[in-house]
Amino acid sequence: MNELENARKEINRIDEEMAKLFEERMKVCETIAAYKKERGLSVHDDAREAALIERNRQYIGDTKIETYYVPFLKNMIALSCAYQTRLMNGLKTAYRSFADAYRMVETGEAGGTMIIPVHSDMRDYEIRFGTGILGQIGGLLNLDRKALIVTDSGVPKQYAEAVTAACAQPVLVSVPAGEASKSIDMLQTLLREMHRAGFTREDCVVAVGGGVVGDLSGFAASCYMRGVDFYNVPTTLLAQVDSSIGGKTAVNFEGMKNIVGAFYQPMRVVIDTEVLETLSERLLHEGLAEAVKMAAACDAELFEKIERSSNLHDDLPEIISRAIMIKKNVVEQDPTEKGLRRVLNFGHTVGHAAESLSGKLLHGECVAIGMLPMSGGSARERIKALLKKYDLPTELPGLPEELLPYILHDKKKTADGITAVVVDEIGSFRFENMTPEMIQHRMEEVR
């Protein structure tokens, strides 16, 4: 028996023991669930969970392994809590998926929020996900300090007001709605407000709005005193499924999208699906384009669900949760876009150029347009049909030669060309290094 076979035999033995221990742990969870149900106690105990993680990590002697153990334990805790929740509500099986867990929350079975842990080299954080949870924001974020609360003129005032009311020392700033607010000048405005209010490293920034507000606020938080705590409360579908997760922050510069920025992870993301009820149909469909992007590249079943949906509002909880899980899994493996994370740029190579050229189309609409040149075969026709179903644009806003200069200044460009994401079959993708001529040819194909 060689060394590899011996190692695999040992792994099998360890896995058998872990399976037995897992069953024991979940049996104990049944006892805990019965105790909590009888006394009306909450499933989650943040203080105890934090103490458990801190206590157990000391048993890992190898620091390299410790960084992997902490996310493992956090996932185990989240799974145990979900199992307890189902038991406390008379359900006999654990949840099958995060979408299933979300439905427990939505229907009131869980009586709380869904918790999705996200792990990164900079910091681990949680996404709190549910319906009507904005009203609980004071218990979800640490706001007992100065907080710069950033929103924009297009966001219903009551959302930022809910955060302001829960904050000990709020400083509320509303920026003009639209992509123009993602600028160096607006970044300076936020930094100036923090400086004038005497913010220290112990204070925080809270974004309440869509992708523009989140990107701008997160970048300001990363810059001020080399970094203060940042919370994201996304109020658009686009921000909920995509831009609020993964730590990308940026402003536009010299007419180019997101060319100045930083990777800066939030302390927590709070997603309340109830706020989507105030979105216009155009904004809702714009956000859906980002979910379509992820599904087309990574999840054929999700793509089919969106295709077959007869009531988008009813299906949104599952669409959002599954899109979040795609984004979470990708950014955990590649937090700073060195490889796999580039898959999330499907539709963006041409999409960013379309956005810069048109000046009128929304970001998600431009991503929709940008997916078509970078897809092929049956995938292109299915994507196009789905975009039309939700009134998303499918035509380039200009001639390919007009878009090309913007593509050549894209931040993804290298000396060897531009790495594009190509989808030829729904649910799978490939990376292809393209020359400007290749991209122009693809754009001409879909004109």
C-alpha positions as CSV (number, residue, x, y, z in Angstrom):
1,M,0.0,0.0,0.0
2,N,1.6,3.3,-1.0
3,E,1.6,6.6,0.9
4,L,-1.4,8.1,-0.9
5,E,-3.5,5.0,-0.2
6,N,-2.5,5.1,3.4
7,A,-3.5,8.8,3.6
8,R,-6.9,8.1,2.0
9,K,-7.5,5.2,4.4
10,E,-6.8,7.6,7.3
11,I,-9.0,10.2,5.9
12,N,-11.8,7.7,5.6
13,R,-11.4,6.7,9.2
14,I,-11.5,10.3,10.4
15,D,-14.6,11.0,8.2
16,E,-16.4,8.0,9.8
17,E,-15.6,9.4,13.3
18,M,-16.7,12.9,12.3
19,A,-20.0,11.5,10.9
20,K,-20.7,9.7,14.2
21,L,-19.8,12.9,16.2
22,F,-22.0,15.0,13.9
23,E,-24.9,12.7,14.7
24,E,-24.2,13.0,18.4
25,R,-24.0,16.8,18.2
26,M,-27.3,17.0,16.4
27,K,-29.0,14.7,18.9
28,V,-27.9,17.1,21.7
29,C,-29.3,19.9,19.6
30,E,-32.7,18.2,19.8
31,T,-32.5,18.4,23.6
32,I,-31.5,22.0,23.5
33,A,-34.3,22.8,21.1
34,A,-36.9,21.2,23.4
35,Y,-35.5,23.2,26.4
36,K,-35.6,26.5,24.5
37,K,-39.1,25.9,23.1
38,E,-40.4,25.1,26.6
39,R,-39.0,28.4,28.0
40,G,-39.5,30.6,24.9
41,L,-35.8,31.2,24.4
42,S,-34.2,32.4,21.2
43,V,-32.4,29.9,19.1
44,H,-29.4,32.3,18.6
45,D,-27.1,33.4,21.4
46,D,-24.5,35.6,19.8
47,A,-22.4,36.0,22.9
48,R,-22.3,32.2,23.5
49,E,-21.5,31.4,19.9
50,A,-18.6,33.9,19.9
51,A,-17.3,32.4,23.1
52,L,-17.6,28.9,21.7
53,I,-15.5,29.8,18.7
54,E,-12.9,31.6,20.8
55,R,-12.6,28.6,23.2
56,N,-12.4,25.9,20.5
57,R,-9.9,27.6,18.3
58,Q,-7.2,27.2,21.0
59,Y,-7.4,23.4,20.5
60,I,-6.0,23.8,17.0
61,G,-2.2,24.0,17.3
62,D,-1.4,24.8,13.7
63,T,-2.2,28.5,12.9
64,K,-2.6,27.7,9.2
65,I,-5.3,25.1,10.0
66,E,-6.9,27.4,12.5
67,T,-8.0,29.8,9.8
68,Y,-9.9,27.0,8.2
69,Y,-11.3,25.7,11.4
70,V,-13.1,28.9,12.4
71,P,-15.3,29.0,9.2
72,F,-16.0,25.3,9.6
73,L,-17.2,25.8,13.2
74,K,-19.3,28.9,12.2
75,N,-21.0,26.8,9.6
76,M,-21.6,24.1,12.1
77,I,-23.2,26.5,14.5
78,A,-25.4,28.0,11.7
79,L,-26.5,24.5,10.7
80,S,-27.3,23.5,14.4
81,C,-29.4,26.6,14.8
82,A,-31.4,25.9,11.7
83,Y,-32.0,22.4,12.9
84,Q,-33.1,23.6,16.3
85,T,-35.5,26.1,14.6
86,R,-37.2,23.4,12.6
87,L,-37.5,21.1,15.6
88,M,-39.0,24.0,17.7
89,N,-41.6,24.5,15.1
90,G,-42.6,20.8,14.8
91,L,-40.7,20.1,11.6
92,K,-38.9,16.7,11.6
93,T,-36.1,17.3,9.0
94,A,-33.3,19.8,8.7
95,Y,-33.5,22.3,5.9
96,R,-32.4,21.1,2.5
97,S,-31.0,24.5,1.3
98,F,-30.6,28.1,2.2
99,A,-33.6,28.8,0.1
100,D,-35.6,26.4,2.3
101,A,-34.3,28.0,5.4
102,Y,-35.3,31.4,4.1
103,R,-38.9,30.2,3.5
104,M,-39.0,29.2,7.2
105,V,-38.2,32.8,8.1
106,E,-40.6,34.3,5.5
107,T,-43.6,32.2,6.8
108,G,-42.8,32.9,10.4
109,E,-41.7,29.4,11.2
110,A,-38.2,30.5,12.3
111,G,-39.3,33.6,14.1
112,G,-36.0,35.4,13.2
113,T,-33.5,36.0,10.5
114,M,-31.6,33.7,8.2
115,I,-27.9,33.9,8.9
116,I,-25.4,33.3,6.1
117,P,-21.7,33.4,7.2
118,V,-19.2,34.8,4.7
119,H,-15.5,34.1,5.3
120,S,-12.6,36.2,4.0
121,D,-8.9,36.8,4.7
122,M,-9.7,40.3,6.0
123,R,-12.6,39.4,8.3
124,D,-15.5,37.0,8.6
125,Y,-19.0,38.6,8.5
126,E,-22.6,37.6,8.4
127,I,-25.5,38.4,6.1
128,R,-28.7,38.7,8.0
129,F,-31.6,38.0,5.7
130,G,-35.3,38.2,6.3
131,T,-38.6,40.1,5.9
132,G,-39.3,43.2,7.9
133,I,-36.0,43.0,9.8
134,L,-35.1,46.7,9.1
135,G,-37.2,47.5,12.1
136,Q,-34.8,45.4,14.2
137,I,-31.7,47.2,12.9
138,G,-30.7,48.4,16.4
139,G,-30.2,44.8,17.5
140,L,-28.5,43.7,14.3
141,L,-25.8,46.4,14.1
142,N,-23.5,48.0,16.7
143,L,-24.8,51.6,16.5
144,D,-23.9,52.7,20.0
145,R,-21.4,55.2,18.6
146,K,-21.0,57.8,15.9
147,A,-22.3,56.5,12.6
148,L,-22.2,58.1,9.2
149,I,-25.4,57.0,7.6
150,V,-25.3,57.4,3.8
151,T,-28.3,57.2,1.6
152,D,-29.4,58.8,-1.7
153,S,-32.3,60.9,-2.8
154,G,-34.0,58.0,-4.6
155,V,-34.2,55.8,-1.5
156,P,-37.4,56.1,0.6
157,K,-36.6,58.3,3.6
158,Q,-38.0,55.8,6.1
159,Y,-35.2,53.4,5.5
160,A,-32.4,55.7,6.6
161,E,-34.6,57.1,9.3
162,A,-35.0,53.6,10.8
163,V,-31.2,53.4,11.0
164,T,-30.8,56.9,12.3
165,A,-33.4,56.3,15.1
166,A,-31.4,53.3,16.3
167,C,-28.1,55.1,16.3
168,A,-26.6,56.9,19.4
169,Q,-24.8,59.6,17.4
170,P,-26.0,59.6,13.8
171,V,-24.7,61.8,11.0
172,L,-27.0,61.4,8.0
173,V,-25.9,62.3,4.5
174,S,-28.0,62.0,1.4
175,V,-26.3,62.1,-1.9
176,P,-28.0,62.7,-5.3
177,A,-29.4,59.5,-6.8
178,G,-27.5,58.1,-9.8
179,E,-24.1,56.9,-10.9
180,A,-22.7,60.5,-10.9
181,S,-22.5,60.3,-7.1
182,K,-19.8,57.6,-7.4
183,S,-17.1,60.3,-7.7
184,I,-14.0,61.6,-6.0
185,D,-15.8,64.8,-5.1
186,M,-18.6,62.9,-3.3
187,L,-16.0,60.7,-1.6
188,Q,-14.4,63.9,-0.3
189,T,-17.8,65.1,0.9
190,L,-18.2,61.9,3.1
191,L,-14.7,62.1,4.5
192,R,-15.2,65.8,5.3
193,E,-18.4,65.0,7.2
194,M,-16.7,62.4,9.3
195,H,-13.7,64.6,10.0
196,R,-16.0,67.6,11.0
197,A,-18.0,65.3,13.3
198,G,-14.9,64.1,15.0
199,F,-15.1,60.4,13.9
200,T,-12.5,58.1,15.3
201,R,-11.5,54.5,14.4
202,E,-14.1,53.3,16.9
203,D,-17.0,54.8,14.8
204,C,-18.7,53.4,11.7
205,V,-20.3,54.0,8.3
206,V,-23.7,52.6,7.3
207,A,-24.8,52.4,3.7
208,V,-28.6,52.5,3.2
209,G,-29.4,52.2,-0.5
210,G,-28.3,50.6,-3.7
211,G,-25.0,49.8,-5.3
212,V,-23.9,53.4,-5.7
213,V,-24.4,54.1,-2.1
214,G,-22.7,50.9,-1.0
215,D,-19.7,51.3,-3.2
216,L,-19.2,55.0,-2.3
217,S,-19.8,54.5,1.5
218,G,-17.6,51.3,1.7
219,F,-14.7,53.1,0.0
220,A,-15.1,56.1,2.4
221,A,-15.0,53.6,5.3
222,S,-11.9,52.0,3.9
223,C,-10.1,55.3,3.6
224,Y,-11.0,57.2,6.8
225,M,-8.2,56.7,9.3
226,R,-7.1,53.6,7.2
227,G,-10.4,51.9,7.9
228,V,-13.5,52.1,10.1
229,D,-16.3,49.6,10.5
230,F,-18.7,49.4,7.6
231,Y,-22.2,48.1,7.5
232,N,-24.3,47.6,4.3
233,V,-28.1,47.7,4.3
234,P,-28.9,47.2,0.6
235,T,-32.4,48.4,-0.5
236,T,-32.3,47.4,-4.2
237,L,-32.5,43.9,-5.6
238,L,-29.2,44.5,-7.5
239,A,-27.4,45.4,-4.3
240,Q,-29.0,42.6,-2.3
241,V,-27.9,39.8,-4.7
242,D,-24.6,41.2,-5.8
243,S,-22.8,44.4,-4.9
244,S,-23.4,44.3,-1.1
245,I,-21.5,41.1,-0.8
246,G,-17.8,40.5,-1.4
247,G,-16.1,43.7,-0.3
248,K,-15.7,45.6,-3.6
249,T,-15.8,49.3,-3.0
250,A,-15.0,52.0,-5.6
251,V,-15.8,55.3,-7.3
252,N,-15.7,56.2,-11.0
253,F,-12.8,58.3,-12.4
254,E,-12.2,60.0,-15.7
255,G,-15.3,58.4,-17.2
256,M,-14.3,54.9,-16.2
257,K,-16.3,52.6,-14.0
258,N,-15.0,51.6,-10.6
259,I,-11.4,52.3,-11.5
260,V,-10.5,53.8,-8.1
261,G,-11.4,51.6,-5.1
262,A,-10.4,49.0,-2.6
263,F,-11.4,45.5,-1.4
264,Y,-13.0,46.2,2.0
265,Q,-15.2,43.8,3.8
266,P,-18.3,44.9,5.7
267,M,-18.8,44.0,9.3
268,R,-22.4,42.8,8.5
269,V,-24.9,43.0,5.7
270,V,-28.6,43.3,6.5
271,I,-31.0,42.3,3.7
272,D,-34.7,43.0,4.2
273,T,-36.7,41.8,1.3
274,E,-39.7,43.9,2.4
275,V,-38.0,47.0,1.1
276,L,-38.2,45.7,-2.5
277,E,-41.9,46.4,-2.4
278,T,-41.1,50.1,-3.0
279,L,-39.0,49.5,-6.1
280,S,-40.3,50.4,-9.5
281,E,-40.6,47.5,-12.0
282,R,-37.6,48.8,-13.9
283,L,-35.3,48.8,-10.8
284,L,-36.5,45.3,-9.8
285,H,-35.8,43.9,-13.3
286,E,-32.4,45.7,-13.4
287,G,-31.4,43.8,-10.2
288,L,-32.8,40.6,-11.6
289,A,-30.2,40.9,-14.4
290,E,-27.5,40.3,-11.9
291,A,-29.2,37.1,-10.6
292,V,-29.6,36.0,-14.3
293,K,-25.9,36.6,-14.8
294,M,-25.0,34.3,-11.9
295,A,-27.5,31.7,-12.8
296,A,-26.4,31.6,-16.4
297,A,-22.8,31.0,-15.5
298,C,-23.2,28.9,-12.3
299,D,-26.6,27.5,-11.6
300,A,-28.7,26.0,-14.4
301,E,-31.6,25.2,-12.0
302,L,-31.8,28.8,-10.8
303,F,-31.8,30.0,-14.4
304,E,-34.7,27.6,-15.2
305,K,-36.6,28.8,-12.2
306,I,-36.4,32.4,-13.4
307,E,-37.4,31.3,-16.9
308,R,-40.5,29.5,-15.6
309,S,-41.5,32.0,-12.9
310,S,-45.0,33.2,-13.3
311,N,-44.9,35.5,-10.2
312,L,-41.5,37.1,-9.7
313,H,-42.4,38.6,-6.3
314,D,-43.3,35.1,-4.9
315,D,-40.1,33.6,-6.3
316,L,-37.8,36.4,-5.2
317,P,-36.9,35.0,-1.8
318,E,-35.5,31.8,-3.3
319,I,-33.9,33.7,-6.2
320,I,-32.1,36.1,-3.8
321,S,-31.0,33.3,-1.4
322,R,-29.5,31.2,-4.2
323,A,-27.8,34.2,-5.9
324,I,-26.3,35.1,-2.5
325,M,-25.0,31.6,-2.1
326,I,-23.3,31.7,-5.5
327,K,-21.7,35.0,-4.7
328,K,-20.7,33.8,-1.2
329,N,-19.0,30.6,-2.5
330,V,-17.1,32.5,-5.2
331,V,-15.8,35.3,-3.1
332,E,-14.8,33.0,-0.3
333,Q,-12.5,31.1,-2.7
334,D,-11.2,34.2,-4.5
335,P,-11.7,37.4,-2.4
336,T,-9.6,39.7,-4.5
337,E,-10.4,38.5,-8.0
338,K,-7.2,36.7,-8.9
339,G,-9.1,33.9,-10.6
340,L,-12.5,32.4,-10.0
341,R,-14.2,35.6,-8.9
342,R,-13.9,36.8,-12.5
343,V,-16.9,34.7,-13.3
344,L,-19.0,37.4,-11.6
345,N,-17.9,39.7,-14.4
346,F,-20.0,37.8,-17.0
347,G,-21.7,40.6,-19.0
348,H,-19.5,43.3,-17.5
349,T,-16.8,43.7,-20.1
350,V,-19.2,45.0,-22.7
351,G,-21.7,46.1,-20.0
352,H,-19.4,48.7,-18.4
353,A,-18.7,50.1,-21.8
354,A,-22.4,50.4,-22.6
355,E,-23.0,52.1,-19.2
356,S,-20.2,54.6,-19.8
357,L,-21.3,55.4,-23.4
358,S,-25.1,55.6,-22.9
359,G,-25.2,57.6,-19.7
360,K,-28.9,56.7,-19.4
361,L,-29.1,52.9,-18.9
362,L,-28.9,51.4,-15.5
363,H,-26.0,49.1,-14.4
364,G,-28.1,45.9,-14.5
365,E,-29.5,46.8,-17.8
366,C,-26.0,47.2,-19.2
367,V,-25.0,43.8,-17.7
368,A,-28.0,42.4,-19.5
369,I,-26.8,43.8,-22.8
370,G,-23.3,42.7,-22.1
371,M,-24.2,39.0,-21.6
372,L,-25.3,38.5,-25.2
373,P,-21.9,39.1,-26.9
374,M,-20.2,36.8,-24.4
375,S,-22.6,33.9,-24.8
376,G,-23.1,31.4,-27.6
377,G,-25.0,28.5,-28.8
378,S,-28.3,27.7,-27.1
379,A,-27.2,29.8,-24.1
380,R,-27.4,33.1,-26.1
381,E,-31.0,32.4,-27.2
382,R,-32.2,31.4,-23.8
383,I,-30.5,34.5,-22.2
384,K,-32.0,36.8,-24.8
385,A,-35.5,35.3,-24.3
386,L,-35.3,35.7,-20.5
387,L,-34.1,39.3,-20.8
388,K,-37.0,40.1,-23.0
389,K,-39.4,38.4,-20.6
390,Y,-38.4,41.0,-18.0
391,D,-38.2,44.0,-20.3
392,L,-34.5,44.2,-20.1
393,P,-32.6,45.7,-23.1
394,T,-30.8,43.4,-25.6
395,E,-29.5,46.0,-28.1
396,L,-26.1,47.7,-27.9
397,P,-26.5,51.5,-27.1
398,G,-24.0,52.3,-29.9
399,L,-21.8,50.9,-32.6
400,P,-19.2,48.3,-31.6
401,E,-16.4,50.7,-32.6
402,E,-17.9,53.4,-30.3
403,L,-17.9,51.0,-27.3
404,L,-14.4,49.6,-27.9
405,P,-12.5,52.6,-26.5
406,Y,-14.2,52.1,-23.1
407,I,-13.5,48.4,-23.2
408,L,-9.8,49.1,-23.8
409,H,-9.7,51.2,-20.6
410,D,-11.4,48.5,-18.6
411,K,-9.6,47.6,-15.3
412,K,-9.7,43.9,-16.3
413,K,-7.4,44.6,-19.3
414,T,-3.9,43.2,-19.1
415,A,-0.9,43.3,-21.5
416,D,-2.1,40.1,-23.0
417,G,-5.7,41.3,-23.6
418,I,-8.9,41.2,-21.7
419,T,-10.1,38.1,-19.8
420,A,-13.7,37.7,-20.6
421,V,-16.3,35.2,-19.2
422,V,-18.0,33.2,-21.9
423,V,-21.2,31.1,-21.4
424,D,-21.9,28.6,-24.1
425,E,-24.1,26.4,-22.0
426,I,-26.4,27.5,-19.2
427,G,-24.9,26.7,-15.8
428,S,-21.2,26.6,-17.0
429,F,-18.6,29.1,-18.1
430,R,-15.1,29.5,-19.3
431,F,-12.5,32.2,-19.3
432,E,-11.2,33.4,-22.6
433,N,-8.4,35.9,-23.2
434,M,-9.7,38.2,-26.0
435,T,-8.1,40.8,-28.2
436,P,-10.1,44.0,-28.9
437,E,-10.8,42.6,-32.4
438,M,-12.3,39.5,-31.0
439,I,-14.6,41.5,-28.7
440,Q,-15.7,43.8,-31.5
441,H,-16.5,40.7,-33.6
442,R,-18.7,39.3,-30.8
443,M,-20.5,42.6,-30.5
444,E,-21.2,42.7,-34.2
445,E,-22.7,39.3,-34.0
446,V,-25.5,40.5,-31.7
447,R,-26.3,43.8,-33.5
